[in-house]
């Protein structure tokens, strides 16, 4: 009887034409609002770049637009209807917005600068992120014990330390691209931010599993679980990348009438990697990142020239749209979400603690890296300060904090989410706006570097160029020296790649002259990089 009555109560709402019409209207208004904010953000970003106004970077402008529109909707009577269609869902973020951004990050890595600084990048992103997470978690727990801030259980403090350690230096990178910087500094900041996201989300999931299962797990089992997640995800991503390389090598798709199929398959492989890892209870972020690195190095050279141009432009376009939409989306939701502002002490001390943790990360790891490097390759203190200042928090930290609201007890998750929201706003708007001035004060951008990205590189029409002199050799001997040093330190992997991996997974024979790649003596042309450093129309051997 009760079942039939509930059906009678629900059926009018389902078949109510006016109710459906209102829902469609609300959906249309929400989508229109999103498109208008995207257009406004891109136009405003272009105007700011054109007038070289670095006090309001593009990411800050997008976040500010979302905050303003969300605040207006929050005080108007349209809040309920628009909120239904414009809300920050962590599932939507992790499934649709984040994958193209992370894939493009791996796909656009500059192989030579990245792998010549690979040891330092791994140290900062893996060991450094681990240190920053632990330091933040311990300080937050001690702050609660000393009644300086809202007290959380120790594991939840470590979860907060993990999610807040995810950096998003999009503002710093955009200023590097506009003003120019040393190529090694750019590689450090960009590479650390890419692997940092993967590390942070793996740590967060590991701590979440420790909390949800048993508290009797020892520290060794926590480390094992983390390594299972990280190594398993990396293996899945590399495996999918190698599989795609073999497919495009032997399938014979690089002909004119099959280019559409070639491009479609190439676009599908990253999502296959992401979903495969998620289906295996691994990290899709780590998987798709390494898929991007492998597909760029091996699969990309098996594509036809037209397909290479298309996929490079396509992923750059999709990642730019997703990145801008994330900051707008985030700002809108911050304005409309209910926050717990009663724990102001937690917010204040959290900001202080992440500054301390970031310093322990950068300067501690910088000291270790410099111990292992020769004198002329040590990371300068100005570069370390720039790396420390580039630790802005963004969409990844926000999405993980939103996820913690559903995973942690009531009050705990809301406190973490509110603190993360405040940290994102402070770092993106305030610190992001002062980044240009700070980097110029450190003398790592601008002045003589206006068109240079370091030894052997320059920027022409928003592209990274390898610079050659009249004799055809790189104009800076330091660049050749750095590449030779890297070749010596990574000789085993370089030979493995040249003699086995490249010939097996690509159509290239791998029989290129070693001195050509390092000295550039045989090259008489500039080799263009796209905006984030990926090669055009050819594979790149590192």
ZAKOLDREN-82017 format. One record per residue (C-alpha): x, z, y; residue in one letter; residue number from 1; chain. Coordinates in nm, 3 decimals. Each point is the difference from the previous one (the first is absolute). Example, Ala and Ser with C-alpha at 12.3 -4.5 7.8 and 13.67 -1.06 7.14 Angstrom:
2
VOLO       px       pz       py  aa    i  ch
VOLO    1.230    0.780   -0.450   A    1   A
VOLO    0.137   -0.066    0.344   S    2   A
//
This chain:
542
VOLO       px       pz       py  aa    i  ch
VOLO    0.000    0.000    0.000   X    1   A
VOLO    0.276    0.094    0.240   X    2   A
VOLO    0.188   -0.316   -0.093   X    3   A
VOLO   -0.293   -0.222    0.089   X    4   A
VOLO   -0.059    0.182    0.328   X    5   A
VOLO    0.366   -0.044    0.099   X    6   A
VOLO   -0.028   -0.371   -0.075   X    7   A
VOLO   -0.311   -0.017    0.217   X    8   A
VOLO    0.191    0.168    0.282   X    9   A
VOLO    0.303   -0.225   -0.025   X   10   A
VOLO   -0.174   -0.335   -0.050   X   11   A
VOLO   -0.144   -0.031    0.355   X   12   A
VOLO    0.351    0.043    0.150   X   13   A
VOLO    0.138   -0.271   -0.229   X   14   A
VOLO   -0.272   -0.253    0.079   X   15   A
VOLO   -0.037    0.093    0.364   X   16   A
VOLO    0.075   -0.322    0.194   X   17   A
VOLO    0.048    0.188    0.326   X   18   A
VOLO    0.255    0.233   -0.160   X   19   A
VOLO    0.198   -0.293   -0.140   X   20   A
VOLO   -0.014   -0.179    0.333   X   21   A
VOLO    0.137    0.305    0.180   X   22   A
VOLO    0.281    0.030   -0.254   X   23   A
VOLO    0.092   -0.367    0.044   X   24   A
VOLO   -0.011    0.039    0.378   X   25   A
VOLO    0.224    0.306   -0.014   X   26   A
VOLO    0.240   -0.187   -0.230   X   27   A
VOLO    0.012   -0.292    0.240   X   28   A
VOLO    0.067    0.226    0.298   X   29   A
VOLO    0.276    0.182   -0.187   X   30   A
VOLO    0.174   -0.324   -0.106   X   31   A
VOLO   -0.037   -0.146    0.350   X   32   A
VOLO    0.152    0.315    0.146   X   33   A
VOLO    0.296   -0.021   -0.239   X   34   A
VOLO    0.065   -0.365    0.087   X   35   A
VOLO   -0.023    0.070    0.373   X   36   A
VOLO    0.250    0.286   -0.028   X   37   A
VOLO    0.237   -0.216   -0.204   X   38   A
VOLO   -0.014   -0.277    0.260   X   39   A
VOLO    0.049    0.250    0.282   X   40   A
VOLO    0.293    0.161   -0.180   X   41   A
VOLO    0.182   -0.331   -0.060   X   42   A
VOLO   -0.059   -0.119    0.357   X   43   A
VOLO    0.109    0.333    0.147   X   44   A
VOLO    0.307    0.005   -0.224   X   45   A
VOLO    0.096   -0.350    0.115   X   46   A
VOLO   -0.040    0.097    0.366   X   47   A
VOLO    0.210    0.315   -0.049   X   48   A
VOLO    0.277   -0.193   -0.175   X   49   A
VOLO   -0.005   -0.276    0.260   X   50   A
VOLO    0.046    0.248    0.283   X   51   A
VOLO    0.249    0.205   -0.207   X   52   A
VOLO   -0.204    0.317    0.043   X   53   A
VOLO    0.142    0.216   -0.278   X   54   A
VOLO   -0.171    0.324    0.104   X   55   A
VOLO   -0.310   -0.112   -0.189   X   56   A
VOLO    0.104   -0.177   -0.322   X   57   A
VOLO   -0.243   -0.212   -0.199   X   58   A
VOLO   -0.063    0.269   -0.260   X   59   A
VOLO   -0.070    0.255    0.272   X   60   A
VOLO   -0.232   -0.243    0.178   X   61   A
VOLO   -0.195   -0.067   -0.322   X   62   A
VOLO   -0.033    0.372   -0.071   X   63   A
VOLO   -0.109    0.064    0.358   X   64   A
VOLO   -0.265   -0.274   -0.018   X   65   A
VOLO   -0.141    0.157   -0.315   X   66   A
VOLO    0.001    0.346    0.161   X   67   A
VOLO   -0.185   -0.123    0.311   X   68   A
VOLO   -0.265   -0.198   -0.189   X   69   A
VOLO   -0.046    0.280   -0.252   X   70   A
VOLO   -0.036    0.254    0.279   X   71   A
VOLO   -0.266   -0.215    0.172   X   72   A
VOLO   -0.187   -0.043   -0.327   X   73   A
VOLO    0.026    0.373   -0.065   X   74   A
VOLO   -0.182    0.093    0.322   X   75   A
VOLO   -0.260   -0.277   -0.026   X   76   A
VOLO   -0.307   -0.020   -0.220   X   77   A
VOLO    0.160   -0.276   -0.211   X   78   A
VOLO    0.231    0.237   -0.185   X   79   A
VOLO   -0.202    0.021   -0.324   X   80   A
VOLO   -0.050   -0.374   -0.050   X   81   A
VOLO    0.349   -0.112    0.102   X   82   A
VOLO    0.170    0.282   -0.190   X   83   A
VOLO   -0.157   -0.134   -0.320   X   84   A
VOLO    0.184   -0.331    0.038   X   85   A
VOLO    0.312    0.112    0.182   X   86   A
VOLO    0.149    0.293   -0.184   X   87   A
VOLO    0.352    0.054   -0.131   X   88   A
VOLO   -0.040   -0.002   -0.378   X   89   A
VOLO    0.323    0.081   -0.178   X   90   A
VOLO   -0.104   -0.227   -0.292   X   91   A
VOLO   -0.039   -0.296    0.236   X   92   A
VOLO    0.336    0.078    0.157   X   93   A
VOLO    0.190    0.030   -0.328   X   94   A
VOLO   -0.168   -0.299   -0.170   X   95   A
VOLO   -0.025   -0.259    0.278   X   96   A
VOLO    0.199    0.092    0.310   X   97   A
VOLO    0.317    0.157   -0.134   X   98   A
VOLO    0.100   -0.252   -0.276   X   99   A
VOLO    0.063   -0.299    0.231   X  100   A
VOLO    0.194    0.221    0.244   X  101   A
VOLO    0.226    0.142   -0.271   X  102   A
VOLO    0.047   -0.336   -0.173   X  103   A
VOLO    0.101   -0.164    0.328   X  104   A
VOLO    0.248    0.282    0.057   X  105   A
VOLO    0.175   -0.075   -0.329   X  106   A
VOLO   -0.045   -0.376    0.038   X  107   A
VOLO    0.160   -0.009    0.345   X  108   A
VOLO    0.302    0.222   -0.063   X  109   A
VOLO    0.327   -0.151    0.122   X  110   A
VOLO    0.193   -0.003   -0.327   X  111   A
VOLO    0.358    0.008    0.132   X  112   A
VOLO   -0.039    0.282    0.256   X  113   A
VOLO   -0.238    0.186   -0.231   X  114   A
VOLO    0.221   -0.008   -0.307   X  115   A
VOLO    0.320    0.054    0.198   X  116   A
VOLO   -0.160    0.328    0.115   X  117   A
VOLO   -0.189    0.059   -0.323   X  118   A
VOLO    0.177    0.326   -0.086   X  119   A
VOLO   -0.072    0.146    0.342   X  120   A
VOLO   -0.361   -0.121   -0.004   X  121   A
VOLO   -0.065    0.152   -0.342   X  122   A
VOLO    0.164    0.325    0.110   X  123   A
VOLO   -0.218    0.027    0.311   X  124   A
VOLO   -0.324   -0.112   -0.166   X  125   A
VOLO    0.024    0.176   -0.337   X  126   A
VOLO    0.220    0.306    0.047   X  127   A
VOLO   -0.087    0.031    0.369   X  128   A
VOLO   -0.375   -0.022   -0.053   X  129   A
VOLO    0.023    0.255   -0.280   X  130   A
VOLO    0.197    0.235    0.225   X  131   A
VOLO   -0.242   -0.049    0.291   X  132   A
VOLO   -0.300    0.066   -0.227   X  133   A
VOLO    0.147    0.319   -0.143   X  134   A
VOLO    0.121    0.127    0.339   X  135   A
VOLO   -0.339   -0.065    0.161   X  136   A
VOLO   -0.190    0.157   -0.288   X  137   A
VOLO    0.219    0.310   -0.011   X  138   A
VOLO   -0.011    0.050    0.378   X  139   A
VOLO   -0.380   -0.040    0.007   X  140   A
VOLO   -0.032    0.252   -0.284   X  141   A
VOLO    0.233    0.248    0.173   X  142   A
VOLO   -0.190   -0.049    0.323   X  143   A
VOLO   -0.319    0.096   -0.179   X  144   A
VOLO    0.163    0.302   -0.163   X  145   A
VOLO    0.123    0.117    0.342   X  146   A
VOLO   -0.352   -0.052    0.144   X  147   A
VOLO    0.124   -0.262    0.246   X  148   A
VOLO   -0.249   -0.256   -0.130   X  149   A
VOLO   -0.280   -0.057   -0.248   X  150   A
VOLO    0.120    0.102   -0.346   X  151   A
VOLO   -0.014   -0.251   -0.286   X  152   A
VOLO    0.108    0.036   -0.364   X  153   A
VOLO    0.357   -0.111   -0.067   X  154   A
VOLO   -0.091   -0.315   -0.197   X  155   A
VOLO   -0.240   -0.108    0.274   X  156   A
VOLO    0.276    0.054    0.256   X  157   A
VOLO    0.220   -0.232   -0.207   X  158   A
VOLO   -0.283   -0.255   -0.010   X  159   A
VOLO   -0.020    0.017    0.377   X  160   A
VOLO    0.378   -0.035    0.024   X  161   A
VOLO   -0.013   -0.309   -0.222   X  162   A
VOLO   -0.274   -0.182    0.188   X  163   A
VOLO    0.133    0.081    0.347   X  164   A
VOLO    0.346   -0.129   -0.099   X  165   A
VOLO   -0.134   -0.356   -0.018   X  166   A
VOLO    0.140   -0.171    0.310   X  167   A
VOLO   -0.130   -0.311    0.176   X  168   A
VOLO    0.259   -0.123    0.254   X  169   A
VOLO   -0.197   -0.315    0.089   X  170   A
VOLO    0.052    0.074    0.370   X  171   A
VOLO    0.377    0.032   -0.036   X  172   A
VOLO    0.026   -0.318   -0.204   X  173   A
VOLO   -0.205   -0.196    0.252   X  174   A
VOLO    0.233    0.117    0.279   X  175   A
VOLO    0.301   -0.096   -0.212   X  176   A
VOLO   -0.150   -0.347   -0.036   X  177   A
VOLO   -0.068   -0.030    0.371   X  178   A
VOLO    0.324    0.146    0.138   X  179   A
VOLO    0.233   -0.062   -0.290   X  180   A
VOLO    0.210    0.254   -0.186   X  181   A
VOLO    0.284    0.030   -0.245   X  182   A
VOLO   -0.099   -0.170   -0.325   X  183   A
VOLO    0.113    0.298   -0.208   X  184   A
VOLO   -0.207    0.243    0.208   X  185   A
VOLO   -0.303   -0.226   -0.040   X  186   A
VOLO    0.060   -0.016   -0.375   X  187   A
VOLO    0.029    0.380   -0.020   X  188   A
VOLO   -0.321    0.067    0.195   X  189   A
VOLO   -0.200   -0.273   -0.171   X  190   A
VOLO    0.130    0.062   -0.352   X  191   A
VOLO   -0.041    0.377    0.029   X  192   A
VOLO   -0.360   -0.037    0.119   X  193   A
VOLO   -0.090   -0.237   -0.284   X  194   A
VOLO    0.138    0.214   -0.283   X  195   A
VOLO   -0.107    0.318    0.179   X  196   A
VOLO   -0.368   -0.087   -0.040   X  197   A
VOLO    0.045   -0.053   -0.372   X  198   A
VOLO    0.191    0.326   -0.035   X  199   A
VOLO   -0.251    0.201    0.205   X  200   A
VOLO   -0.304   -0.119   -0.193   X  201   A
VOLO    0.175    0.063   -0.333   X  202   A
VOLO    0.089    0.353    0.109   X  203   A
VOLO   -0.354    0.064    0.123   X  204   A
VOLO   -0.153   -0.116   -0.327   X  205   A
VOLO    0.245    0.206   -0.200   X  206   A
VOLO   -0.081    0.316    0.199   X  207   A
VOLO   -0.371   -0.078   -0.029   X  208   A
VOLO    0.031   -0.023   -0.379   X  209   A
VOLO    0.194    0.326   -0.011   X  210   A
VOLO   -0.274    0.170    0.197   X  211   A
VOLO   -0.292   -0.146   -0.197   X  212   A
VOLO    0.144    0.064   -0.348   X  213   A
VOLO    0.189    0.316   -0.072   X  214   A
VOLO    0.209    0.220    0.220   X  215   A
VOLO    0.227    0.076   -0.294   X  216   A
VOLO    0.198   -0.323    0.030   X  217   A
VOLO    0.363    0.067    0.081   X  218   A
VOLO    0.201   -0.185    0.259   X  219   A
VOLO    0.165   -0.219   -0.264   X  220   A
VOLO   -0.337   -0.135   -0.120   X  221   A
VOLO   -0.100   -0.075    0.360   X  222   A
VOLO    0.317   -0.208    0.044   X  223   A
VOLO   -0.064   -0.178   -0.331   X  224   A
VOLO   -0.356   -0.081    0.103   X  225   A
VOLO    0.119   -0.137    0.332   X  226   A
VOLO    0.264   -0.216   -0.167   X  227   A
VOLO   -0.259   -0.131   -0.245   X  228   A
VOLO   -0.222   -0.105    0.287   X  229   A
VOLO    0.273   -0.152    0.215   X  230   A
VOLO    0.205   -0.173   -0.271   X  231   A
VOLO   -0.311   -0.115   -0.187   X  232   A
VOLO   -0.150   -0.147    0.317   X  233   A
VOLO    0.327   -0.169    0.093   X  234   A
VOLO    0.031   -0.147   -0.351   X  235   A
VOLO   -0.356   -0.134    0.014   X  236   A
VOLO    0.065   -0.165    0.337   X  237   A
VOLO    0.332   -0.154   -0.107   X  238   A
VOLO   -0.157   -0.120   -0.326   X  239   A
VOLO   -0.288   -0.173    0.178   X  240   A
VOLO    0.247   -0.157    0.245   X  241   A
VOLO    0.219   -0.139   -0.279   X  242   A
VOLO   -0.308   -0.127   -0.185   X  243   A
VOLO   -0.115   -0.188    0.308   X  244   A
VOLO    0.347   -0.151    0.042   X  245   A
VOLO   -0.004   -0.135   -0.356   X  246   A
VOLO   -0.353   -0.133    0.040   X  247   A
VOLO    0.079   -0.195    0.315   X  248   A
VOLO    0.330   -0.122   -0.145   X  249   A
VOLO   -0.144   -0.153   -0.318   X  250   A
VOLO   -0.365   -0.074    0.089   X  251   A
VOLO    0.090   -0.302    0.213   X  252   A
VOLO   -0.231    0.091    0.288   X  253   A
VOLO    0.229   -0.117    0.281   X  254   A
VOLO   -0.163   -0.342    0.034   X  255   A
VOLO   -0.223   -0.123    0.280   X  256   A
VOLO   -0.335    0.010   -0.179   X  257   A
VOLO    0.055    0.354   -0.136   X  258   A
VOLO    0.111    0.179    0.316   X  259   A
VOLO   -0.336    0.173    0.043   X  260   A
VOLO    0.025    0.140   -0.353   X  261   A
VOLO    0.361    0.098    0.062   X  262   A
VOLO   -0.090    0.194    0.315   X  263   A
VOLO   -0.304    0.166   -0.159   X  264   A
VOLO    0.202    0.127   -0.295   X  265   A
VOLO    0.277    0.128    0.226   X  266   A
VOLO   -0.251    0.195    0.211   X  267   A
VOLO   -0.165    0.153   -0.308   X  268   A
VOLO    0.316    0.138   -0.161   X  269   A
VOLO    0.057    0.282    0.254   X  270   A
VOLO   -0.354    0.131   -0.049   X  271   A
VOLO    0.044   -0.028   -0.376   X  272   A
VOLO    0.311    0.218    0.027   X  273   A
VOLO   -0.180    0.255    0.217   X  274   A
VOLO   -0.307    0.027   -0.224   X  275   A
VOLO    0.211    0.008   -0.317   X  276   A
VOLO    0.190    0.304    0.124   X  277   A
VOLO   -0.317    0.173    0.118   X  278   A
VOLO   -0.163   -0.069   -0.336   X  279   A
VOLO    0.296    0.163   -0.176   X  280   A
VOLO   -0.030    0.309    0.225   X  281   A
VOLO    0.318   -0.098    0.180   X  282   A
VOLO    0.063   -0.075    0.367   X  283   A
VOLO   -0.123   -0.342    0.113   X  284   A
VOLO    0.192    0.040    0.325   X  285   A
VOLO    0.335    0.022   -0.178   X  286   A
VOLO   -0.093   -0.281   -0.237   X  287   A
VOLO   -0.109   -0.253    0.263   X  288   A
VOLO    0.303    0.082    0.215   X  289   A
VOLO    0.246   -0.098   -0.274   X  290   A
VOLO   -0.217   -0.296   -0.093   X  291   A
VOLO    0.045   -0.123    0.356   X  292   A
VOLO    0.378    0.040   -0.016   X  293   A
VOLO    0.030   -0.179   -0.336   X  294   A
VOLO   -0.248   -0.277    0.085   X  295   A
VOLO    0.184   -0.076    0.323   X  296   A
VOLO    0.339   -0.018   -0.167   X  297   A
VOLO   -0.099   -0.192   -0.314   X  298   A
VOLO   -0.356   -0.135    0.005   X  299   A
VOLO    0.007   -0.128    0.357   X  300   A
VOLO    0.278   -0.252   -0.069   X  301   A
VOLO   -0.208   -0.150   -0.286   X  302   A
VOLO   -0.277   -0.102    0.242   X  303   A
VOLO   -0.027   -0.334    0.173   X  304   A
VOLO    0.105   -0.016    0.366   X  305   A
VOLO   -0.361   -0.017    0.126   X  306   A
VOLO   -0.104    0.294   -0.217   X  307   A
VOLO    0.297    0.204    0.125   X  308   A
VOLO   -0.110   -0.055    0.358   X  309   A
VOLO   -0.361    0.084   -0.083   X  310   A
VOLO    0.059    0.325   -0.192   X  311   A
VOLO    0.248    0.125    0.262   X  312   A
VOLO   -0.252   -0.062    0.279   X  313   A
VOLO   -0.292    0.129   -0.207   X  314   A
VOLO    0.147    0.338   -0.088   X  315   A
VOLO    0.131    0.047    0.353   X  316   A
VOLO   -0.349   -0.073    0.136   X  317   A
VOLO   -0.179    0.228   -0.247   X  318   A
VOLO    0.241    0.288    0.050   X  319   A
VOLO   -0.024   -0.030    0.380   X  320   A
VOLO   -0.381    0.008   -0.014   X  321   A
VOLO    0.002    0.291   -0.245   X  322   A
VOLO    0.255    0.197    0.202   X  323   A
VOLO   -0.189   -0.041    0.327   X  324   A
VOLO   -0.333    0.075   -0.166   X  325   A
VOLO    0.141    0.317   -0.157   X  326   A
VOLO    0.097    0.148    0.338   X  327   A
VOLO   -0.337   -0.097    0.154   X  328   A
VOLO   -0.182    0.134   -0.304   X  329   A
VOLO    0.203    0.319    0.013   X  330   A
VOLO   -0.064    0.058    0.371   X  331   A
VOLO   -0.373   -0.060   -0.040   X  332   A
VOLO   -0.026    0.243   -0.290   X  333   A
VOLO    0.208    0.265    0.178   X  334   A
VOLO   -0.249   -0.005    0.287   X  335   A
VOLO   -0.307    0.017   -0.226   X  336   A
VOLO    0.122    0.231   -0.276   X  337   A
VOLO   -0.077    0.371    0.013   X  338   A
VOLO    0.324    0.192    0.035   X  339   A
VOLO    0.096    0.362   -0.037   X  340   A
VOLO    0.164    0.068    0.337   X  341   A
VOLO   -0.017    0.377   -0.044   X  342   A
VOLO    0.347    0.012   -0.161   X  343   A
VOLO    0.202   -0.110    0.302   X  344   A
VOLO    0.298    0.202   -0.121   X  345   A
VOLO    0.013   -0.202   -0.321   X  346   A
VOLO    0.015   -0.323    0.202   X  347   A
VOLO    0.268    0.124    0.239   X  348   A
VOLO    0.231    0.142   -0.263   X  349   A
VOLO   -0.055   -0.300   -0.228   X  350   A
VOLO    0.130   -0.230    0.274   X  351   A
VOLO    0.299    0.229    0.050   X  352   A
VOLO    0.071    0.017   -0.374   X  353   A
VOLO   -0.012   -0.377   -0.058   X  354   A
VOLO    0.249   -0.047    0.285   X  355   A
VOLO    0.234    0.246   -0.173   X  356   A
VOLO   -0.059   -0.160   -0.340   X  357   A
VOLO    0.063   -0.350    0.139   X  358   A
VOLO    0.328    0.123    0.149   X  359   A
VOLO    0.102    0.153   -0.334   X  360   A
VOLO   -0.084   -0.331   -0.167   X  361   A
VOLO    0.185   -0.234    0.236   X  362   A
VOLO    0.303    0.203    0.103   X  363   A
VOLO    0.050    0.156   -0.343   X  364   A
VOLO   -0.021   -0.333   -0.183   X  365   A
VOLO    0.204   -0.166    0.275   X  366   A
VOLO    0.278    0.251   -0.061   X  367   A
VOLO   -0.006   -0.070   -0.375   X  368   A
VOLO   -0.001   -0.378    0.051   X  369   A
VOLO    0.293    0.019    0.242   X  370   A
VOLO    0.199    0.204   -0.251   X  371   A
VOLO   -0.018   -0.292   -0.242   X  372   A
VOLO    0.067   -0.275    0.258   X  373   A
VOLO    0.330   -0.114    0.149   X  374   A
VOLO    0.063    0.083    0.364   X  375   A
VOLO   -0.106   -0.339    0.140   X  376   A
VOLO   -0.329    0.005   -0.193   X  377   A
VOLO   -0.120    0.348    0.090   X  378   A
VOLO   -0.348    0.026    0.154   X  379   A
VOLO    0.046    0.086    0.371   X  380   A
VOLO   -0.170    0.308    0.137   X  381   A
VOLO   -0.200   -0.219    0.239   X  382   A
VOLO   -0.144   -0.189   -0.298   X  383   A
VOLO   -0.085    0.327   -0.172   X  384   A
VOLO   -0.179    0.123    0.313   X  385   A
VOLO   -0.193   -0.328    0.020   X  386   A
VOLO   -0.096    0.037   -0.367   X  387   A
VOLO   -0.110    0.359    0.062   X  388   A
VOLO   -0.209   -0.102    0.302   X  389   A
VOLO   -0.161   -0.286   -0.192   X  390   A
VOLO   -0.177    0.238   -0.239   X  391   A
VOLO   -0.350   -0.063    0.137   X  392   A
VOLO   -0.296    0.084   -0.222   X  393   A
VOLO   -0.271   -0.257   -0.056   X  394   A
VOLO   -0.259   -0.141   -0.234   X  395   A
VOLO    0.153    0.114   -0.330   X  396   A
VOLO    0.010    0.366    0.103   X  397   A
VOLO   -0.353   -0.029    0.141   X  398   A
VOLO   -0.142   -0.155   -0.319   X  399   A
VOLO    0.165    0.258   -0.227   X  400   A
VOLO   -0.130    0.280    0.225   X  401   A
VOLO   -0.349   -0.148   -0.021   X  402   A
VOLO    0.039   -0.005   -0.377   X  403   A
VOLO    0.100    0.367    0.002   X  404   A
VOLO   -0.335    0.090    0.158   X  405   A
VOLO   -0.167   -0.099   -0.329   X  406   A
VOLO    0.267    0.153   -0.225   X  407   A
VOLO    0.061    0.340    0.159   X  408   A
VOLO   -0.239    0.292    0.048   X  409   A
VOLO   -0.227   -0.002    0.302   X  410   A
VOLO    0.190    0.105    0.308   X  411   A
VOLO    0.345   -0.073   -0.142   X  412   A
VOLO   -0.035   -0.377   -0.010   X  413   A
VOLO   -0.175   -0.004    0.336   X  414   A
VOLO    0.282    0.199    0.160   X  415   A
VOLO    0.262   -0.239   -0.141   X  416   A
VOLO   -0.203   -0.301    0.115   X  417   A
VOLO   -0.038    0.137    0.354   X  418   A
VOLO    0.370    0.081    0.025   X  419   A
VOLO    0.094   -0.346   -0.131   X  420   A
VOLO   -0.237   -0.163    0.249   X  421   A
VOLO    0.161    0.187    0.289   X  422   A
VOLO    0.350   -0.088   -0.123   X  423   A
VOLO   -0.089   -0.370   -0.029   X  424   A
VOLO   -0.145   -0.010    0.351   X  425   A
VOLO    0.295    0.188    0.151   X  426   A
VOLO    0.268   -0.208   -0.173   X  427   A
VOLO   -0.165   -0.341    0.046   X  428   A
VOLO   -0.121    0.044    0.358   X  429   A
VOLO    0.252    0.237    0.158   X  430   A
VOLO    0.319   -0.051   -0.199   X  431   A
VOLO   -0.077   -0.368   -0.062   X  432   A
VOLO   -0.042   -0.057    0.373   X  433   A
VOLO    0.337    0.155    0.077   X  434   A
VOLO    0.184   -0.176   -0.282   X  435   A
VOLO    0.126   -0.288    0.215   X  436   A
VOLO    0.149    0.236    0.257   X  437   A
VOLO    0.153    0.217   -0.270   X  438   A
VOLO    0.161   -0.292   -0.183   X  439   A
VOLO    0.140   -0.141    0.324   X  440   A
VOLO    0.140    0.344    0.086   X  441   A
VOLO    0.175    0.002   -0.338   X  442   A
VOLO    0.130   -0.349    0.081   X  443   A
VOLO   -0.115   -0.145   -0.332   X  444   A
VOLO   -0.227   -0.267    0.156   X  445   A
VOLO   -0.006   -0.215    0.311   X  446   A
VOLO    0.280   -0.087    0.243   X  447   A
VOLO    0.250   -0.218   -0.183   X  448   A
VOLO   -0.219    0.006   -0.308   X  449   A
VOLO   -0.291   -0.183    0.161   X  450   A
VOLO    0.033   -0.295   -0.234   X  451   A
VOLO    0.205    0.156   -0.276   X  452   A
VOLO   -0.087    0.188   -0.311   X  453   A
VOLO    0.353    0.096   -0.079   X  454   A
VOLO    0.307   -0.165   -0.140   X  455   A
VOLO   -0.077   -0.353   -0.109   X  456   A
VOLO   -0.370    0.002    0.099   X  457   A
VOLO   -0.196   -0.096    0.308   X  458   A
VOLO   -0.364   -0.044    0.095   X  459   A
VOLO   -0.129   -0.345    0.097   X  460   A
VOLO   -0.373   -0.053    0.049   X  461   A
VOLO   -0.082    0.327   -0.177   X  462   A
VOLO    0.215   -0.100   -0.297   X  463   A
VOLO    0.310    0.166   -0.134   X  464   A
VOLO    0.285   -0.250   -0.003   X  465   A
VOLO    0.338    0.014   -0.166   X  466   A
VOLO    0.242   -0.084    0.278   X  467   A
VOLO    0.283   -0.251   -0.055   X  468   A
VOLO    0.279   -0.111    0.226   X  469   A
VOLO    0.132   -0.351    0.051   X  470   A
VOLO    0.213    0.011   -0.313   X  471   A
VOLO   -0.300    0.091   -0.213   X  472   A
VOLO    0.100    0.359   -0.075   X  473   A
VOLO   -0.188    0.309    0.114   X  474   A
VOLO    0.100    0.088    0.353   X  475   A
VOLO    0.068    0.366   -0.079   X  476   A
VOLO    0.274    0.080   -0.248   X  477   A
VOLO   -0.161    0.342   -0.055   X  478   A
VOLO   -0.298   -0.165   -0.161   X  479   A
VOLO    0.221   -0.179   -0.252   X  480   A
VOLO    0.183    0.324   -0.066   X  481   A
VOLO   -0.323    0.187   -0.065   X  482   A
VOLO   -0.122   -0.266   -0.240   X  483   A
VOLO    0.335   -0.002   -0.183   X  484   A
VOLO   -0.013    0.377   -0.033   X  485   A
VOLO   -0.350   -0.017   -0.134   X  486   A
VOLO    0.105   -0.272   -0.243   X  487   A
VOLO    0.276    0.222   -0.134   X  488   A
VOLO   -0.225    0.306   -0.031   X  489   A
VOLO   -0.283   -0.195   -0.164   X  490   A
VOLO    0.210   -0.253   -0.187   X  491   A
VOLO   -0.148    0.076   -0.338   X  492   A
VOLO   -0.359   -0.048    0.114   X  493   A
VOLO    0.090   -0.310    0.203   X  494   A
VOLO    0.164   -0.160   -0.300   X  495   A
VOLO   -0.294    0.098   -0.222   X  496   A
VOLO   -0.241   -0.152    0.248   X  497   A
VOLO    0.203   -0.317    0.054   X  498   A
VOLO    0.097   -0.066   -0.362   X  499   A
VOLO   -0.313    0.111   -0.186   X  500   A
VOLO   -0.305    0.103    0.203   X  501   A
VOLO   -0.011   -0.282    0.257   X  502   A
VOLO    0.056   -0.283   -0.253   X  503   A
VOLO   -0.249    0.154   -0.244   X  504   A
VOLO   -0.285    0.077    0.243   X  505   A
VOLO    0.042   -0.280    0.253   X  506   A
VOLO    0.062   -0.371    0.005   X  507   A
VOLO    0.337    0.062    0.171   X  508   A
VOLO    0.309   -0.030   -0.214   X  509   A
VOLO    0.166    0.295    0.171   X  510   A
VOLO    0.326   -0.196    0.032   X  511   A
VOLO    0.052    0.055    0.371   X  512   A
VOLO    0.335    0.066    0.153   X  513   A
VOLO    0.068    0.364    0.064   X  514   A
VOLO    0.175   -0.065    0.328   X  515   A
VOLO   -0.289   -0.209    0.124   X  516   A
VOLO   -0.234    0.289   -0.027   X  517   A
VOLO    0.235    0.253    0.154   X  518   A
VOLO    0.206   -0.193    0.250   X  519   A
VOLO   -0.245   -0.269    0.088   X  520   A
VOLO    0.291   -0.245    0.029   X  521   A
VOLO   -0.197   -0.287   -0.146   X  522   A
VOLO   -0.313    0.051    0.211   X  523   A
VOLO   -0.047   -0.197    0.319   X  524   A
VOLO   -0.356    0.110    0.074   X  525   A
VOLO   -0.192    0.310    0.097   X  526   A
VOLO   -0.199    0.158   -0.277   X  527   A
VOLO   -0.333    0.119    0.140   X  528   A
VOLO   -0.166    0.327   -0.086   X  529   A
VOLO   -0.364    0.066    0.073   X  530   A
VOLO   -0.110    0.293    0.218   X  531   A
VOLO    0.077    0.260   -0.265   X  532   A
VOLO    0.298   -0.172   -0.145   X  533   A
VOLO   -0.120   -0.216   -0.289   X  534   A
VOLO    0.159   -0.336   -0.065   X  535   A
VOLO   -0.180   -0.327    0.059   X  536   A
VOLO   -0.031   -0.264   -0.269   X  537   A
VOLO    0.270    0.126   -0.233   X  538   A
VOLO    0.099    0.295   -0.212   X  539   A
VOLO    0.267    0.238    0.116   X  540   A
VOLO    0.273    0.127   -0.223   X  541   A
VOLO    0.135    0.340    0.085   X  542   A
//
